[in-house]
Amino acid sequence: MKEYSKSDLNRVKRGANRALYDVEKINNILDAGCIGYVSYVYKARAITLPMAYGRAEDTMYLHGSTGNRMLNALLEAKEASMTIMHLDALVLGRSGLHHSVNYRSATLFGTVELVKDAAEKEAGLKCFMEHMMPGRWDGIRPMHKKELDRTLVVKFTIETASAKIRAVGVQDEPEDYDTSYWAGIVPIKQIAELPIADEKLSKDIETPEHVLAYYEHNKI
């Protein structure tokens, strides 16, 4: 079992019993989603924004326009942190202070660099597309050079990380268990609904197999 080394940067202090540093389990959290929250500093102000990503081994690929403020700030700083989180349930206790949520989260720390090589740039964009939906890369038209020239592809290499998971029920005060107040959990999940074709799509174009496969896999 490969683990990230623990340091002051990535060590979970509050709720350390829920922490894990296992690389494979952290990658599973990353692969279960496609949106992360990226933090950066712009004009001495801290900002956090959601960002779609693709993962390949220990590399997260981000992309945006050449004028993207966040990506340019990350490239200037040469480092970044990023958090991915999945909400799994609302935990409703008998006391307001014992309400919580079940979740899986991973926080990543690493270095940032611009992808300049044309082949790696295309590979990074393919990684992004395939992470969002397997098979999608072969279902789109080839990208024009002018589109690629207007696009930044940034490589975020994970150097260390930690995860925190809560997957338990209500944890109330012992004296509250005999009260008449309802307590329990409300499971939460994100699902895919039936694909809706673009209104300008020719009527003779059928929904691709990879889109239907994604729907079938994620509809429940």
WOQUI-V976162 format. One record per helix or strand. SS is the DSSP state (hx for helix, st for strand). FROM is the first residue (numbers start at 1). TO is the last residue. If there is no record, write none. Layout:
# WOQUI-V976162
ss->(SS;SS)
from->(FROM;FROM)
to->(TO;TO)
This chain:
# WOQUI-V976162
ss->(st;hx;st;st;hx;st;st;st;st;hx;st;hx;st;hx;hx;hx;st;hx;st;hx)
from->(3;16;19;22;23;35;45;54;59;69;79;96;100;118;137;145;151;174;184;209)
to->(3;18;20;22;31;42;52;56;65;77;92;98;114;132;139;149;166;176;187;218)
